[in-house]
Amino acid sequence: KRALVEVLALFPVYRTYVNEKTFRDVDIKRINQVIKKAVKRIPDFINELQFIRKFLLLDYSTSLTQQDKEKWLHFVMRFQQFTGPLVAKGFEDTTLYVYNRLLSLNEVGSTLSAFGKTIEEFHGFNKRRSANWSRSMNTTSTHDTKRGEDARARLNVISEIPKEWEDNIKLWARLNRKNKKIINRIMFPDSNDEYFLYQTLIAHLPFSQKIESLFKGRLKSYLIKAVREAKVHTAWLRPDTEYEDAYIEFCEKILSPSKSDKFLKSFLTFQEKIAYFGIFNSLSQLVLKAASAGVADFYQGSEFWDLSFVDPDNRRPVDFEERIKSLRYLKRESGGNKKTFFQNIFASKGDGKLKMFLAHQLIRARALNRELFLKGEYVVLKTKGKFSHNVIAFGRKYRNRWCVAIVPRFFTSLIKKDELPLAEVWTDTCVILPFTKATPAIDCISGSGTKLKSKIYLRNVLKYFPAALIISR
């Protein structure tokens, strides 16, 4: 039993997939790795651990009866059912609330140590997905994500300006030191939970920056849940109300405006900047979800900006009437003057219509070009020019049909706050295509006619919207 507990505790993934018919090499590798680690931790149990290893690898003895083999397999199948919830409880509901280095990484399915992927890794993943799992779900929000998809998109901006982030964190910690409680010579809350709070506020504060009672109430409930899940100072089974009260009191103090309060002025200025660039991260994320290999999933409530906390906050009732009203407005207005329409939805970007418009255009494009997106080959496209590093470009090809996705990134090095990443900003940046002659096409986002040719200059296709999904006619 002691050896089995050690193996379960060290298990690195939700489960293996071993049965009488299949046995993947990756499962063999993982089981061997776990046993090796367990032997190092409890060397006196080497015989028991090797016995468990033999079981998990279905290393049957030749003298076993068929009935014994069935019992053996039953044990392995039950073991695999048990590791999933155990890993989930240890990782999703503990580690993700303790390791707060960058909260956008603290997500179901994420790897906390992987601070981004190279463009080559991104394309490699998509090519494999296109070849082997072309109908897998692409999702950015579910009932169980740790924070809304657009809250994560905001936090990702921080990774582009680490020095500015570090300077602000040090300043805020110094300014807010006076708001902490000292209990038994220990300052409450600790610096890790304080750091968690700053990231949380940056990610989830409404675009209006109004800290109203409703938002405060949701925020406080979330903070209590977070520190209890972390199980460092308090927990669901042993709540330390003294620490929890000190954390909530600290939150109340730093969010209470006053003439002499330098923190709130500094914080809101920085948060507004992050939220602005986060908008474009969100739009790019949406295009990638819809255009990449797989089937795009849209979680109810994420049609507008999704800045929700973890459950139960992300399961609040959805105002469908408001969404129906906005969609009708978008359909009606988008049929008029393009320049005026796009100027208007960018001017009111905080209301979420901008995101809804993009989602509607992408879903419509997929519906009208079903086979292209479900069966289309994934084609890596190169970029050239001054801002080539700021672009992700790829194609989807099925028979004689083409789709080209052009998605900007790293906006803090591209534009200033309140500027739009459109037209002339891109100078000579272009996408290289394997075309020898021009092919008529349409940008499914802006609705503008264009052509697919050997080079597509971003200044020509990103006139109205900061992303393009061009499909040959």
Long-range contacts (C-beta under 8 A, 24 or more apart in sequence): 2-42, 2-45, 2-48, 3-38, 3-42, 3-45, 3-48, 3-49, 3-51, 3-52, 4-52, 6-38, 6-41, 6-42, 6-45, 6-49, 7-34, 7-35, 7-38, 7-49, 7-52, 8-82, 8-83, 8-86, 9-86, 9-90, 10-34, 10-37, 10-38, 10-41, 11-83, 11-86, 11-87, 12-87, 13-83, 13-87, 14-83, 14-84, 14-87, 14-88, 15-80, 15-81, 15-83, 15-84, 15-87, 16-56, 16-80, 16-83, 17-80, 18-56, 18-58, 18-76, 18-77, 18-80, 19-73, 19-77, 20-73, 23-58, 28-57, 31-56, 31-57, 92-146, 93-229, 94-229, 94-230, 94-231, 96-146, 96-229, 97-196, 97-226, 97-227, 97-229, 97-230, 98-192, 98-230, 98-231, 98-232, 100-192, 100-195, 100-196, 100-199, 102-155, 102-158, 102-159, 102-199, 103-146, 103-147, 103-152, 103-155, 103-196, 103-199, 103-200, 103-203, 104-147, 104-151, 104-152, 104-153, 104-154, 104-155, 104-156, 104-203, 106-146, 107-145, 107-146, 107-147, 107-152, 108-142, 108-144, 108-145, 108-146, 115-159, 116-159, 119-392, 122-392, 123-378, 123-380, 123-394, 126-292, 126-293, 126-378, 126-394, 127-293, 127-378, 127-380, 129-292, 129-293, 129-294, 129-378, 130-293, 130-376, 130-377, 130-378, 131-378, 133-293, 133-294, 134-293, 134-294, 134-374, 134-375, 135-294, 135-295, 135-374, 136-293, 136-294, 136-295, 137-294, 137-295, 137-297, 138-289, 138-290, 138-292, 138-294, 138-295, 138-296, 138-297, 139-289, 139-296, 139-297, 139-299, 140-285, 140-286, 140-289, 140-299, 140-302, 141-299, 141-301, 141-302, 141-306, 141-314, 142-299, 143-299, 143-311, 143-314, 143-315, 144-310, 144-311, 145-310, 145-314, 146-310, 147-203, 147-204, 147-308, 147-309, 147-310, 148-204, 148-302, 148-305, 148-306, 148-307, 148-308, 148-309, 148-314, 149-282, 149-285, 149-302, 149-306, 150-278, 150-282, 150-302, 150-305, 150-306, 150-307, 150-355, 151-203, 151-204, 151-306, 151-307, 151-308, 152-203, 153-278, 153-281, 153-282, 153-285, 154-202, 154-203, 154-274, 154-275, 154-277, 154-278, 154-281, 155-199, 155-202, 155-203, 155-274, 155-278, 156-278, 156-281, 157-274, 157-277, 157-278, 157-281, 157-411, 157-412, 158-199, 158-202, 158-274, 160-277, 160-410, 160-411, 160-412, 160-413, 161-412, 164-270, 168-266, 168-267, 168-270, 169-195, 169-198, 171-266, 172-198, 172-263, 172-266, 172-267, 175-262, 175-263, 175-266, 176-250, 176-253, 176-254, 176-263, 179-250, 179-253, 179-254, 180-246, 180-250, 181-246, 181-249, 181-250, 183-242, 183-246, 188-233, 188-242, 188-243, 188-246, 188-247, 188-250, 189-227, 189-233, 189-243, 189-246, 189-247, 189-250, 190-232, 190-233, 192-232, 193-226, 193-227, 193-230, 193-233, 193-247, 194-250, 196-226, 197-223, 197-250, 197-251, 198-267, 200-226, 200-309, 201-255, 201-267, 201-271, 202-270, 202-271, 202-274, 202-275, 203-307, 204-307, 204-308, 204-309, 205-271, 205-275, 205-307, 206-307, 206-350, 207-275, 207-305, 207-349, 207-350, 208-350, 209-268, 209-271, 209-272, 211-255, 216-252, 216-255, 218-309, 218-313, 219-251, 219-309, 220-248, 220-251, 221-309, 221-313, 222-309, 222-310, 222-313, 223-247, 223-248, 223-251, 224-248, 225-310, 272-417, 273-417, 276-417, 276-418, 277-411, 277-412, 277-417, 279-349, 279-354, 280-408, 280-411, 280-421, 280-466, 281-409, 281-411, 282-355, 283-354, 283-355, 283-358, 283-466, 283-467, 284-392, 284-407, 284-408, 284-409, 284-466, 284-467, 286-355, 286-358, 286-359, 286-362, 287-358, 287-362, 287-405, 287-407, 287-445, 287-467, 287-469, 288-392, 288-405, 288-407, 290-359, 290-362, 290-363, 290-365, 290-366, 290-469, 291-362, 291-373, 291-394, 291-396, 291-403, 291-405, 291-407, 291-469, 292-378, 292-394, 292-405, 293-378, 293-396, 295-374, 296-362, 296-363, 296-366, 298-359, 298-363, 303-352, 303-355, 303-356, 303-359, 304-351, 304-352, 304-353, 304-355, 304-356, 305-350, 305-352, 305-355, 323-356, 326-351, 326-352, 326-353, 326-356, 327-356, 327-360, 329-353, 330-356, 330-357, 330-360, 331-360, 334-447, 338-446, 338-447, 338-448, 338-464, 339-464, 342-446, 342-464, 342-465, 346-420, 358-445, 358-465, 358-467, 361-444, 361-445, 361-447, 361-469, 362-444, 362-445, 362-469, 364-444, 365-444, 365-469, 365-471, 369-401, 369-403, 369-471, 371-398, 371-401, 372-396, 372-398, 372-401, 372-403, 372-471, 373-403, 376-401, 376-403, 379-434, 381-431, 381-432, 381-433, 382-431, 382-432, 383-429, 383-430, 383-431, 383-432, 384-428, 384-429, 384-430, 384-432, 385-426, 385-427, 385-428, 385-429, 385-430, 385-458, 386-426, 386-427, 386-428, 386-429, 387-414, 387-425, 387-426, 387-427, 387-429, 387-458, 388-429, 390-414, 390-429, 391-429, 391-431, 391-458, 393-431, 395-433, 400-472, 401-471, 401-472, 402-439, 402-441, 402-452, 402-471, 402-472, 403-469, 403-470, 403-471, 403-472, 404-431, 404-433, 404-441, 404-452, 404-456, 404-468, 404-469, 404-470, 404-471, 405-467, 405-468, 405-469, 405-470, 406-431, 406-456, 406-458, 406-461, 406-462, 406-467, 406-468, 406-469, 406-470, 407-467, 408-462, 408-466, 408-467, 420-466, 421-462, 421-466, 422-462, 422-463, 422-464, 422-465, 422-466, 423-459, 423-462, 423-463, 424-459, 425-459, 426-457, 426-458, 426-459, 426-462, 427-459, 428-457, 429-457, 429-458, 429-459, 430-455, 430-456, 430-457, 430-458, 431-455, 431-456, 431-458, 439-472, 439-473, 440-472, 440-473, 441-470, 441-471, 441-472, 441-473, 442-470, 442-471, 442-473, 443-468, 443-469, 443-470, 444-469, 444-470, 444-471, 445-469
